[in-house]
Amino acid sequence: MSLSGNHLYVSSVPSLSVENSPISFGMPQLVLVVDDESDIVDLVSLNLIEAGYEVMTASTGRAALEKVAARRPDLILLDLMLPDIDGFGVCEILRSTEATATIPIIITSIWRSAGSRRLGRELGAFDYLAKPFSPDQLIDRVQRTLAAQVPPVAEKKDAKASARTAPKRRNVAV
């Protein structure tokens, strides 16, 4: 273990003690794009920015973990074939840390096998998007994934109201 600045490094992997920040309405949601192919990163980033998202990028698994430790993204697009820690390893590390366990992850990979999809889901990925994919598919998956993470405000209020007004049940012996 070593301490460098505000980061604690354990076996060269930064501590993932990020603050859980609430979703800010009206501000662009932050998507971390993790891929070692710069052309893919550029195209995916361009499409996300055009759709109104803020983007940060990483080209290795270690860099992705460092970015998450520095600033918690709302969603991660994660390639599996990375030069240091593969996408499965990154997913497993993120899911094992309380501060990052709830960040939705969409795996993006050329691997199309059912086994890869199943392993990704077992390790906590929300979705799996096989390459190549269209910009429309990308944006649709990102929007659906982010929408699934935020419960509608009206439902929250209705649930609280019904809990307060629900009649109490009583057992009556006759």
Rosetta blueprint (number, residue, H / E / L):
1 M L
2 S E
3 L E
4 S E
5 G L
6 N L
7 H E
8 L E
9 Y E
10 V E
11 S L
12 S L
13 V E
14 P E
15 S L
16 L L
17 S L
18 V L
19 E L
20 N L
21 S L
22 P L
23 I L
24 S L
25 F L
26 G L
27 M L
28 P L
29 Q L
30 L E
31 V E
32 L E
33 V E
34 V E
35 D L
36 D L
37 E L
38 S H
39 D H
40 I H
41 V H
42 D H
43 L H
44 V H
45 S H
46 L H
47 N H
48 L H
49 I H
50 E H
51 A L
52 G L
53 Y L
54 E E
55 V E
56 M E
57 T E
58 A E
59 S L
60 T L
61 G H
62 R H
63 A H
64 A H
65 L H
66 E H
67 K H
68 V H
69 A H
70 A H
71 R L
72 R L
73 P L
74 D L
75 L E
76 I E
77 L E
78 L E
79 D E
80 L L
81 M L
82 L L
83 P L
84 D L
85 I L
86 D L
87 G H
88 F H
89 G H
90 V H
91 C H
92 E H
93 I H
94 L H
95 R H
96 S L
97 T L
98 E L
99 A L
100 T L
101 A L
102 T L
103 I L
104 P L
105 I E
106 I E
107 I E
108 T E
109 S E
110 I L
111 W L
112 R L
113 S L
114 A H
115 G H
116 S H
117 R H
118 R H
119 L H
120 G H
121 R H
122 E H
123 L L
124 G L
125 A L
126 F L
127 D E
128 Y E
129 L E
130 A E
131 K L
132 P L
133 F L
134 S L
135 P H
136 D H
137 Q H
138 L H
139 I H
140 D H
141 R H
142 V H
143 Q H
144 R H
145 T H
146 L H
147 A H
148 A H
149 Q H
150 V L
151 P L
152 P L
153 V H
154 A H
155 E H
156 K H
157 K H
158 D H
159 A H
160 K H
161 A H
162 S H
163 A H
164 R H
165 T H
166 A L
167 P L
168 K L
169 R L
170 R L
171 N L
172 V L
173 A L
174 V L
